[in-house]
Amino acid sequence: MEQAVPMDITALENGPLKVTAAGAGAGELVLTDHDGTLIDLEGKDTVFLCRCGGSTNKPFCDGTHTKVGFDGARAAVEAEGA
């Protein structure tokens, strides 16, 4: 069984999810698709994952959120008490 890599995940305002390997010596991030197939991250320790649904390079962000006016709606979620 592979050891989990500690990571930090940050929802950028009206943008993607920034996923970074956390801590000294945390290692490489590992990302798989819904079937468990490994997605090549080329040794990256930080990736940006699409949150708007419009990227042509899913699951990665390609900047489409800026063109479609994506609104992360965090304030609306907090207002609902969720």
Secondary structure, DSSP 8 states (H G I E B T S, - for coil): ------EEEEE-TTS-EEEEE-STT-----EE-TT--EE--TT-SEEEE-SSS--SSTTB--SHHHHHT----HHHHHHHT-
